[in-house]
Structures are given as C-alpha cells and as structure tokens.
C-alpha cells in the first residue's frame, strides 16, 4: 500500500471521522465502530470512495440518508472489531494524538 495514500487517508479520518464503541438497542454489549460522514448529491462522494480504496476496501459505504432541505448524507463505516482494528493499524503512523490513543 502506498504510504502517501495512507497518510492522506489518516488525515482525512483525523479531520472527518470518529471511532468508538456503540450500543445497539437495549443490548449491554458495545460494538466497535469507525465512521466518516460526507454530504453529497446523487452518489457516494468521490472522497469516500477514495478513502475506502485507501484502507483496502475495509468497511462499507452506505447512504444516502435524506432530510428535507439538506444534502444527502453518505458514510463509510467499519463496524466489526476486525475491520476497525485493521483500519487503525494501517493509519496509526499518521494519525494525530486525538485519534491515535491505544
């Protein structure tokens, strides 16, 4: 994998993404998740497609979510422990302090 591409992806995730543990419904267990949201019109924004390729097609692209008067919302999501960890390992050397906590 091209280090320049991974450095770009880490910067994009640093600025636009988030990661954490989410609870689904009333289940006590939390599941890992990493996500980047982007507004667009008519199709998944090119920047999300580029990011998805950069991280080795880990995770999945979704959307649109629609609200009246707003742009469609698309997202890249990694929602399994394996995919979140795989993404983090690839981007870790270039992540800023807030997103590189181990």
Backbone torsions as a table, in degrees:
resi	resn	phi	psi	omega
1	UNK	NA	136.3	-179.3
2	UNK	-67.0	123.4	-178.5
3	UNK	-63.1	-32.2	178.1
4	UNK	-66.5	-38.9	178.9
5	UNK	-66.5	-42.9	178.5
6	UNK	-65.8	-38.3	177.4
7	UNK	-63.7	-41.8	176.2
8	UNK	-60.6	-46.7	-178.0
9	UNK	-61.5	-39.4	178.4
10	UNK	-64.4	-42.0	177.9
11	UNK	-63.8	-39.6	178.1
12	UNK	-64.9	-45.0	178.7
13	UNK	-64.6	-41.1	178.4
14	UNK	-55.7	-43.0	-175.7
15	UNK	-83.6	-33.1	-170.4
16	UNK	-118.2	-14.1	-171.4
17	UNK	-102.7	173.8	174.6
18	UNK	-148.9	157.5	176.7
19	UNK	-143.8	147.3	179.0
20	UNK	-179.9	-166.1	177.9
21	UNK	-115.1	129.1	-177.3
22	UNK	-118.8	146.7	177.4
23	UNK	-103.0	137.4	178.9
24	UNK	-104.8	115.7	178.2
25	UNK	61.0	-135.0	-177.1
26	UNK	-96.8	7.3	178.7
27	UNK	-64.1	137.6	179.9
28	UNK	-74.5	-25.4	-176.9
29	UNK	-77.1	139.5	174.5
30	UNK	-103.0	142.6	179.5
31	UNK	-111.8	142.4	178.6
32	UNK	-68.3	148.7	176.9
33	UNK	-154.0	141.1	170.2
34	UNK	-128.0	141.4	-174.4
35	UNK	-153.0	148.5	171.8
36	UNK	-131.5	127.6	176.6
37	UNK	-105.2	143.5	176.8
38	UNK	-146.7	137.2	175.0
39	UNK	-80.9	149.6	178.4
40	UNK	-164.3	175.8	-179.9
41	UNK	-131.0	113.0	171.6
42	UNK	89.5	-20.3	-178.6
43	UNK	-163.0	163.3	176.8
44	UNK	-58.1	127.6	-180.0
45	UNK	-58.3	142.0	-178.5
46	UNK	-54.8	-35.5	-178.3
47	UNK	-63.5	-34.8	176.3
48	UNK	-72.1	-38.1	176.1
49	UNK	-61.8	-43.5	179.3
50	UNK	-63.1	-43.9	178.8
51	UNK	-62.0	-46.4	-179.8
52	UNK	-57.4	-43.3	176.5
53	UNK	-64.7	-41.3	-175.8
54	UNK	-62.6	-35.3	-179.0
55	UNK	-91.3	14.7	175.4
56	UNK	80.7	30.6	179.8
57	UNK	59.6	29.2	174.4
58	UNK	-78.9	146.3	-178.9
59	UNK	78.8	-166.6	179.4
60	UNK	-144.8	158.7	178.0
61	UNK	-99.5	138.9	-178.7
62	UNK	-140.9	170.2	179.4
63	UNK	117.8	176.6	7.4
64	UNK	-88.7	152.2	165.4
65	UNK	-101.0	132.0	-174.0
66	UNK	-117.7	138.0	172.3
67	UNK	-135.7	137.9	-179.7
68	UNK	-55.8	135.9	177.1
69	UNK	79.0	4.7	-179.6
70	UNK	-126.9	159.1	173.7
71	UNK	-66.3	153.1	173.3
72	UNK	-60.8	147.5	-179.9
73	UNK	-112.0	124.2	178.0
74	UNK	-113.7	162.6	-178.1
75	UNK	-151.6	150.6	165.1
76	UNK	-104.7	133.4	-179.5
77	UNK	-136.8	133.5	167.3
78	UNK	-112.4	119.4	-172.0
79	UNK	-125.5	15.1	172.3
80	UNK	-118.9	152.0	179.0
81	UNK	-55.1	-42.3	-179.0
82	UNK	-61.0	-46.6	-178.1
83	UNK	-69.6	-39.0	178.3
84	UNK	-64.6	-45.4	179.9
85	UNK	-64.7	-43.2	179.7
86	UNK	-60.2	-43.4	178.7
87	UNK	-64.4	-47.3	-178.9
88	UNK	-59.5	-43.0	-179.7
89	UNK	-62.2	-37.1	179.4
90	UNK	-70.5	-36.2	-173.2
91	UNK	-95.0	-16.9	-172.2
92	UNK	-46.6	-44.4	-176.7
93	UNK	-60.6	-22.1	-174.6
94	UNK	-113.2	0.2	-179.4
95	UNK	-74.8	145.6	174.7
96	UNK	-72.7	172.9	-174.8
97	UNK	-58.5	-39.3	-176.4
98	UNK	-65.3	-30.1	-176.3
99	UNK	-105.6	-1.1	-176.8
100	UNK	-105.0	16.2	179.3
101	UNK	-64.4	132.0	178.9
102	UNK	-94.8	NA	NA
